[in-house]
Amino acid sequence: MTRQPTPSSQDGRIAVGRFGAPHGVRGEIRIKSYTADPLAIAGYGELQDRAGVRKFRFTNARHVKDDMLVARVAGCADRSAVEALVNEELFIARAQLPAPDEDEFYLSDLIGLEARLRDGTRYGRIANVHNFGAGDILEIDTGAAETAMLPFTKVAVPNVFMEAGYIVVDPPAEIDGEPQPERKSEL
């Protein structure tokens, strides 16, 4: 199981990165890549904005560290042109991604799968996958007023059965947002 592009769209498109801050004064910009191989984002060809209206193509992209690249964007010749792109998320069609290897999957493929407890009881359905910086989080629609948010770790999600269409979840005893017993203060 490897980190792959994350889902962000209901129309079959997947977020593969996000523009960061301009880099220098000659029209380069930082790009946070969501792909397992950070440079792969530069090889997908034309990328789109969230609305699917604006199109982007990278030239001379280079890897700088971890999941960060620096690249030129076709049509953006200077710093002011790339400043307008800061925080714009980058999307491609799911079909543009290579097929995952055996025992691998894209996080976007988890959306819609049923979530079951270890004993087989239905827990809910995966509504989305988020990453707020500390790891992937599954948003599970349990049918309750609020969705459950579970970390996508081996402890909380011990098994993924893509072919069968479900995952096994083991929610922690205490989930943020659930009412906790009152504590008495001793003053």
C-alpha positions as CSV (number, residue, x, y, z in Angstrom):
1,M,0.0,0.0,0.0
2,T,1.7,3.2,-1.1
3,R,0.7,6.9,-1.0
4,Q,-0.9,7.9,-4.3
5,P,-2.8,10.9,-5.6
6,T,-5.7,11.9,-3.4
7,P,-9.3,12.2,-4.4
8,S,-10.9,15.6,-4.5
9,S,-13.4,15.6,-7.3
10,Q,-16.7,13.8,-8.0
11,D,-16.2,14.0,-11.8
12,G,-13.5,11.4,-12.1
13,R,-10.6,13.9,-11.7
14,I,-8.0,13.5,-9.0
15,A,-5.9,16.1,-7.3
16,V,-2.2,15.4,-8.0
17,G,-0.6,18.6,-6.6
18,R,-0.9,22.2,-5.5
19,F,1.0,25.3,-6.6
20,G,3.0,26.8,-3.8
21,A,5.0,30.1,-3.6
22,P,6.9,31.7,-6.5
23,H,10.6,30.6,-6.6
24,G,12.8,33.5,-7.6
25,V,11.9,36.3,-10.0
26,R,12.1,34.4,-13.4
27,G,8.7,32.8,-13.4
28,E,9.4,29.6,-11.5
29,I,7.0,28.2,-8.8
30,R,7.1,25.6,-6.1
31,I,4.7,22.7,-6.5
32,K,3.7,20.2,-3.8
33,S,3.2,16.9,-5.5
34,Y,0.8,14.3,-4.1
35,T,2.2,11.5,-6.3
36,A,4.3,8.7,-5.0
37,D,7.1,9.8,-7.3
38,P,7.0,13.6,-7.0
39,L,8.4,14.2,-10.5
40,A,5.6,12.1,-12.0
41,I,3.3,15.1,-11.9
42,A,5.4,16.8,-14.6
43,G,4.9,13.8,-16.9
44,Y,1.1,13.7,-16.9
45,G,0.9,16.4,-19.5
46,E,-1.9,18.9,-19.2
47,L,-3.2,19.6,-15.7
48,Q,-6.4,21.5,-14.8
49,D,-7.6,23.7,-12.0
50,R,-10.4,22.6,-9.7
51,A,-13.1,24.0,-12.1
52,G,-11.5,22.3,-15.1
53,V,-11.3,25.6,-16.9
54,R,-7.6,26.6,-16.7
55,K,-5.0,24.3,-18.1
56,F,-1.3,24.0,-17.0
57,R,1.8,22.4,-18.4
58,F,5.2,22.3,-16.7
59,T,8.5,22.9,-18.3
60,N,11.9,22.0,-16.8
61,A,10.5,20.7,-13.5
62,R,13.1,19.6,-10.9
63,H,12.8,17.9,-7.6
64,V,14.0,20.0,-4.7
65,K,13.1,18.0,-1.6
66,D,10.6,15.4,-0.3
67,D,7.3,16.1,-2.2
68,M,8.3,19.5,-3.5
69,L,9.3,20.5,-7.1
70,V,10.2,23.8,-8.7
71,A,9.1,24.3,-12.3
72,R,8.1,26.8,-14.9
73,V,4.6,26.8,-16.1
74,A,4.0,27.3,-19.9
75,G,2.7,30.8,-20.5
76,C,4.0,32.2,-17.2
77,A,7.1,34.2,-17.9
78,D,7.7,36.1,-14.7
79,R,7.1,36.2,-10.9
80,S,3.8,38.2,-11.1
81,A,2.3,35.6,-13.5
82,V,3.0,32.7,-11.2
83,E,1.9,34.6,-8.1
84,A,-1.7,34.3,-9.4
85,L,-1.3,30.5,-9.2
86,V,-0.4,30.2,-5.5
87,N,-2.6,27.6,-3.7
88,E,-4.3,26.5,-6.9
89,E,-4.9,22.7,-6.8
90,L,-3.9,20.6,-9.9
91,F,-6.1,17.9,-11.3
92,I,-6.0,15.2,-13.9
93,A,-8.5,12.6,-15.1
94,R,-8.3,9.3,-13.2
95,A,-7.7,7.5,-16.5
96,Q,-4.4,9.3,-17.0
97,L,-2.9,7.6,-14.0
98,P,-1.0,4.3,-14.5
99,A,-2.7,1.1,-13.2
100,P,-1.6,0.4,-9.6
101,D,0.5,-2.6,-8.9
102,E,-0.9,-5.7,-7.2
103,D,-1.7,-5.0,-3.5
104,E,-1.7,-1.2,-4.3
105,F,-4.5,1.2,-4.9
106,Y,-5.1,4.9,-5.3
107,L,-6.7,6.6,-2.3
108,S,-9.4,7.9,-4.6
109,D,-10.5,4.2,-5.2
110,L,-11.4,4.0,-1.5
111,I,-14.3,6.4,-1.9
112,G,-17.6,4.6,-2.0
113,L,-16.2,1.4,-0.4
114,E,-18.2,0.0,2.5
115,A,-16.5,0.2,5.9
116,R,-17.1,-2.8,8.2
117,L,-16.1,-3.5,11.8
118,R,-13.9,-6.5,12.5
119,D,-16.9,-8.6,13.3
120,G,-18.4,-7.8,9.8
121,T,-21.0,-5.3,11.1
122,R,-21.6,-2.4,8.6
123,Y,-20.0,0.8,10.0
124,G,-20.6,3.1,7.0
125,R,-19.3,4.1,3.6
126,I,-16.2,6.1,2.8
127,A,-17.3,9.5,1.7
128,N,-13.8,11.1,1.2
129,V,-10.1,10.9,2.0
130,H,-8.4,14.0,3.5
131,N,-4.9,14.9,4.4
132,F,-4.5,17.9,6.6
133,G,-0.7,17.4,6.9
134,A,-0.5,14.7,9.6
135,G,-1.5,11.8,7.4
136,D,-4.5,10.5,5.5
137,I,-7.9,10.6,7.1
138,L,-10.9,8.6,6.0
139,E,-14.2,10.4,6.2
140,I,-16.9,7.7,6.8
141,D,-20.6,8.4,6.4
142,T,-22.1,6.3,9.2
143,G,-25.6,7.5,8.7
144,A,-25.4,9.6,11.9
145,A,-25.6,13.4,11.9
146,E,-21.9,13.7,11.6
147,T,-19.4,11.7,9.7
148,A,-16.6,9.7,11.4
149,M,-13.0,10.6,10.7
150,L,-10.6,7.8,11.1
151,P,-6.8,7.8,10.5
152,F,-5.8,5.7,7.5
153,T,-3.3,3.6,9.5
154,K,-2.9,-0.2,9.9
155,V,-4.2,0.1,13.4
156,A,-7.5,1.8,12.4
157,V,-7.8,0.2,9.0
158,P,-6.2,-3.3,9.3
159,N,-7.5,-4.6,5.9
160,V,-8.5,-3.3,2.5
161,F,-10.4,-5.6,0.2
162,M,-10.7,-3.6,-3.1
163,E,-12.1,-6.4,-5.2
164,A,-14.7,-7.2,-2.6
165,G,-15.6,-3.5,-2.2
166,Y,-15.0,-3.0,1.5
167,I,-12.4,-2.2,4.2
168,V,-12.2,-3.3,7.8
169,V,-12.1,-0.6,10.4
170,D,-11.2,-0.7,14.0
171,P,-12.2,2.8,15.4
172,P,-10.4,3.9,18.5
173,A,-12.5,3.8,21.7
174,E,-12.5,7.6,21.8
175,I,-13.2,9.6,18.7
176,D,-12.8,13.3,18.7
177,G,-16.1,15.0,19.0
178,E,-17.9,12.2,20.9
179,P,-19.3,13.2,24.2
180,Q,-16.9,12.3,27.1
181,P,-18.0,11.5,30.7
182,E,-17.9,14.5,33.0
183,R,-14.9,14.8,35.2
184,K,-15.4,16.1,38.7
185,S,-13.0,18.6,39.9
186,E,-11.8,18.4,43.4
187,L,-11.3,21.9,44.7
